[in-house]
Amino acid sequence: MDATDLHRGVEEAFNRGDVDALVALYEPRAYMVRDDGSLAEGTDAIREVWNGFVALGGQIQMTTQFVVEHDDVALLSNTWTFEGAGMTLSATTAEVARRASDGPWRYVIDNPFGLTSA
């Protein structure tokens, strides 16, 4: 498993509406940047963010821009496009992940709007 699997995991879980699977991709104390620039801290707050986004009912497509792994830390970026609820949204991310002791990669910091306004 490599850090790129995170992007596939998000896309697949989102498109089937599985918020639990989305939240499982984060460390317990992870940060996620909300669309207003504030931070969702921890998986409970991250769950709220994903619940709101998934509730829109659309689909997301993610294209990995890069993944740089160094030991158990990775810097990642993807470009995502959401279509649904009568709108199209897209952005390019900035992400930091860490390989867990049990093997999978999990987000430590997730900025879905990394190269846009956030």
C-alpha positions as protocol buffer text, in pm:
chain_id: "A"
residue {
  index: 1
  type: MET
  ca { x: 0 y: 0 z: 0 }
}
residue {
  index: 2
  type: ASP
  ca { x: 128 y: 348 z: -82 }
}
residue {
  index: 3
  type: ALA
  ca { x: 0 y: 695 z: 2 }
}
residue {
  index: 4
  type: THR
  ca { x: -174 y: 726 z: -337 }
}
residue {
  index: 5
  type: ASP
  ca { x: -428 y: 478 z: -202 }
}
residue {
  index: 6
  type: LEU
  ca { x: -571 y: 762 z: 8 }
}
residue {
  index: 7
  type: HIS
  ca { x: -699 y: 940 z: -303 }
}
residue {
  index: 8
  type: ARG
  ca { x: -862 y: 625 z: -436 }
}
residue {
  index: 9
  type: GLY
  ca { x: -1008 y: 559 z: -90 }
}
residue {
  index: 10
  type: VAL
  ca { x: -1165 y: 905 z: -70 }
}
residue {
  index: 11
  type: GLU
  ca { x: -1308 y: 888 z: -421 }
}
residue {
  index: 12
  type: GLU
  ca { x: -1458 y: 541 z: -373 }
}
residue {
  index: 13
  type: ALA
  ca { x: -1599 y: 609 z: -25 }
}
residue {
  index: 14
  type: PHE
  ca { x: -1745 y: 945 z: -125 }
}
residue {
  index: 15
  type: ASN
  ca { x: -1910 y: 810 z: -439 }
}
residue {
  index: 16
  type: ARG
  ca { x: -2085 y: 539 z: -241 }
}
residue {
  index: 17
  type: GLY
  ca { x: -2182 y: 784 z: 36 }
}
residue {
  index: 18
  type: ASP
  ca { x: -1979 y: 604 z: 305 }
}
residue {
  index: 19
  type: VAL
  ca { x: -1886 y: 870 z: 563 }
}
residue {
  index: 20
  type: ASP
  ca { x: -1751 y: 607 z: 805 }
}
residue {
  index: 21
  type: ALA
  ca { x: -1500 y: 491 z: 541 }
}
residue {
  index: 22
  type: LEU
  ca { x: -1400 y: 854 z: 473 }
}
residue {
  index: 23
  type: VAL
  ca { x: -1337 y: 925 z: 841 }
}
residue {
  index: 24
  type: ALA
  ca { x: -1135 y: 602 z: 874 }
}
residue {
  index: 25
  type: LEU
  ca { x: -879 y: 761 z: 640 }
}
residue {
  index: 26
  type: TYR
  ca { x: -780 y: 1013 z: 910 }
}
residue {
  index: 27
  type: GLU
  ca { x: -573 y: 990 z: 1226 }
}
residue {
  index: 28
  type: PRO
  ca { x: -781 y: 1054 z: 1540 }
}
residue {
  index: 29
  type: ARG
  ca { x: -629 y: 1401 z: 1591 }
}
residue {
  index: 30
  type: ALA
  ca { x: -610 y: 1501 z: 1223 }
}
residue {
  index: 31
  type: TYR
  ca { x: -693 y: 1846 z: 1091 }
}
residue {
  index: 32
  type: MET
  ca { x: -909 y: 1922 z: 789 }
}
residue {
  index: 33
  type: VAL
  ca { x: -949 y: 2270 z: 645 }
}
residue {
  index: 34
  type: ARG
  ca { x: -1313 y: 2366 z: 592 }
}
residue {
  index: 35
  type: ASP
  ca { x: -1431 y: 2567 z: 291 }
}
residue {
  index: 36
  type: ASP
  ca { x: -1438 y: 2883 z: 508 }
}
residue {
  index: 37
  type: GLY
  ca { x: -1072 y: 2834 z: 606 }
}
residue {
  index: 38
  type: SER
  ca { x: -1142 y: 2720 z: 963 }
}
residue {
  index: 39
  type: LEU
  ca { x: -1005 y: 2392 z: 1096 }
}
residue {
  index: 40
  type: ALA
  ca { x: -1201 y: 2077 z: 1172 }
}
residue {
  index: 41
  type: GLU
  ca { x: -994 y: 1916 z: 1448 }
}
residue {
  index: 42
  type: GLY
  ca { x: -1030 y: 1543 z: 1514 }
}
residue {
  index: 43
  type: THR
  ca { x: -1242 y: 1279 z: 1353 }
}
residue {
  index: 44
  type: ASP
  ca { x: -1573 y: 1396 z: 1505 }
}
residue {
  index: 45
  type: ALA
  ca { x: -1535 y: 1738 z: 1344 }
}
residue {
  index: 46
  type: ILE
  ca { x: -1407 y: 1582 z: 1020 }
}
residue {
  index: 47
  type: ARG
  ca { x: -1713 y: 1355 z: 1016 }
}
residue {
  index: 48
  type: GLU
  ca { x: -1935 y: 1665 z: 1028 }
}
residue {
  index: 49
  type: VAL
  ca { x: -1756 y: 1812 z: 727 }
}
residue {
  index: 50
  type: TRP
  ca { x: -1790 y: 1492 z: 525 }
}
residue {
  index: 51
  type: ASN
  ca { x: -2155 y: 1445 z: 630 }
}
residue {
  index: 52
  type: GLY
  ca { x: -2238 y: 1786 z: 485 }
}
residue {
  index: 53
  type: PHE
  ca { x: -2049 y: 1727 z: 162 }
}
residue {
  index: 54
  type: VAL
  ca { x: -2180 y: 1373 z: 106 }
}
residue {
  index: 55
  type: ALA
  ca { x: -2537 y: 1496 z: 174 }
}
residue {
  index: 56
  type: LEU
  ca { x: -2518 y: 1699 z: -147 }
}
residue {
  index: 57
  type: GLY
  ca { x: -2555 y: 1367 z: -328 }
}
residue {
  index: 58
  type: GLY
  ca { x: -2308 y: 1418 z: -610 }
}
residue {
  index: 59
  type: GLN
  ca { x: -2003 y: 1234 z: -729 }
}
residue {
  index: 60
  type: ILE
  ca { x: -1636 y: 1323 z: -698 }
}
residue {
  index: 61
  type: GLN
  ca { x: -1345 y: 1250 z: -929 }
}
residue {
  index: 62
  type: MET
  ca { x: -989 y: 1280 z: -801 }
}
residue {
  index: 63
  type: THR
  ca { x: -669 y: 1297 z: -1003 }
}
residue {
  index: 64
  type: THR
  ca { x: -345 y: 1258 z: -812 }
}
residue {
  index: 65
  type: GLN
  ca { x: -102 y: 1542 z: -888 }
}
residue {
  index: 66
  type: PHE
  ca { x: 188 y: 1410 z: -681 }
}
residue {
  index: 67
  type: VAL
  ca { x: 286 y: 1194 z: -386 }
}
residue {
  index: 68
  type: VAL
  ca { x: 622 y: 1232 z: -213 }
}
residue {
  index: 69
  type: GLU
  ca { x: 689 y: 967 z: 49 }
}
residue {
  index: 70
  type: HIS
  ca { x: 971 y: 986 z: 302 }
}
residue {
  index: 71
  type: ASP
  ca { x: 979 y: 699 z: 548 }
}
residue {
  index: 72
  type: ASP
  ca { x: 634 y: 707 z: 713 }
}
residue {
  index: 73
  type: VAL
  ca { x: 535 y: 1060 z: 608 }
}
residue {
  index: 74
  type: ALA
  ca { x: 392 y: 1173 z: 274 }
}
residue {
  index: 75
  type: LEU
  ca { x: 310 y: 1501 z: 104 }
}
residue {
  index: 76
  type: LEU
  ca { x: 26 y: 1464 z: -144 }
}
residue {
  index: 77
  type: SER
  ca { x: -189 y: 1666 z: -377 }
}
residue {
  index: 78
  type: ASN
  ca { x: -483 y: 1589 z: -600 }
}
residue {
  index: 79
  type: THR
  ca { x: -723 y: 1783 z: -815 }
}
residue {
  index: 80
  type: TRP
  ca { x: -1085 y: 1698 z: -737 }
}
residue {
  index: 81
  type: THR
  ca { x: -1406 y: 1778 z: -920 }
}
residue {
  index: 82
  type: PHE
  ca { x: -1748 y: 1740 z: -760 }
}
residue {
  index: 83
  type: GLU
  ca { x: -2063 y: 1733 z: -970 }
}
residue {
  index: 84
  type: GLY
  ca { x: -2406 y: 1727 z: -811 }
}
residue {
  index: 85
  type: ALA
  ca { x: -2678 y: 1934 z: -649 }
}
residue {
  index: 86
  type: GLY
  ca { x: -2686 y: 2151 z: -961 }
}
residue {
  index: 87
  type: MET
  ca { x: -2324 y: 2260 z: -927 }
}
residue {
  index: 88
  type: THR
  ca { x: -1969 y: 2177 z: -1020 }
}
residue {
  index: 89
  type: LEU
  ca { x: -1689 y: 2244 z: -772 }
}
residue {
  index: 90
  type: SER
  ca { x: -1317 y: 2176 z: -803 }
}
residue {
  index: 91
  type: ALA
  ca { x: -990 y: 2252 z: -631 }
}
residue {
  index: 92
  type: THR
  ca { x: -634 y: 2128 z: -590 }
}
residue {
  index: 93
  type: THR
  ca { x: -542 y: 1995 z: -247 }
}
residue {
  index: 94
  type: ALA
  ca { x: -246 y: 2005 z: -9 }
}
residue {
  index: 95
  type: GLU
  ca { x: -223 y: 1701 z: 218 }
}
residue {
  index: 96
  type: VAL
  ca { x: 7 y: 1540 z: 473 }
}
residue {
  index: 97
  type: ALA
  ca { x: -30 y: 1174 z: 564 }
}
residue {
  index: 98
  type: ARG
  ca { x: 146 y: 927 z: 788 }
}
residue {
  index: 99
  type: ARG
  ca { x: 175 y: 549 z: 759 }
}
residue {
  index: 100
  type: ALA
  ca { x: 9 y: 387 z: 1060 }
}
residue {
  index: 101
  type: SER
  ca { x: 184 y: 115 z: 1255 }
}
residue {
  index: 102
  type: ASP
  ca { x: -73 y: -132 z: 1120 }
}
residue {
  index: 103
  type: GLY
  ca { x: 17 y: -40 z: 758 }
}
residue {
  index: 104
  type: PRO
  ca { x: -237 y: 196 z: 600 }
}
residue {
  index: 105
  type: TRP
  ca { x: -176 y: 562 z: 531 }
}
residue {
  index: 106
  type: ARG
  ca { x: -397 y: 815 z: 711 }
}
residue {
  index: 107
  type: TYR
  ca { x: -436 y: 1188 z: 677 }
}
residue {
  index: 108
  type: VAL
  ca { x: -275 y: 1410 z: 940 }
}
residue {
  index: 109
  type: ILE
  ca { x: -358 y: 1738 z: 762 }
}
residue {
  index: 110
  type: ASP
  ca { x: -606 y: 1761 z: 476 }
}
residue {
  index: 111
  type: ASN
  ca { x: -659 y: 2090 z: 297 }
}
residue {
  index: 112
  type: PRO
  ca { x: -909 y: 2020 z: 18 }
}
residue {
  index: 113
  type: PHE
  ca { x: -863 y: 2379 z: -100 }
}
residue {
  index: 114
  type: GLY
  ca { x: -484 y: 2387 z: -79 }
}
residue {
  index: 115
  type: LEU
  ca { x: -417 y: 2590 z: -392 }
}
residue {
  index: 116
  type: THR
  ca { x: -736 y: 2794 z: -382 }
}
residue {
  index: 117
  type: SER
  ca { x: -892 y: 3020 z: -123 }
}
residue {
  index: 118
  type: ALA
  ca { x: -887 y: 2860 z: 221 }
}
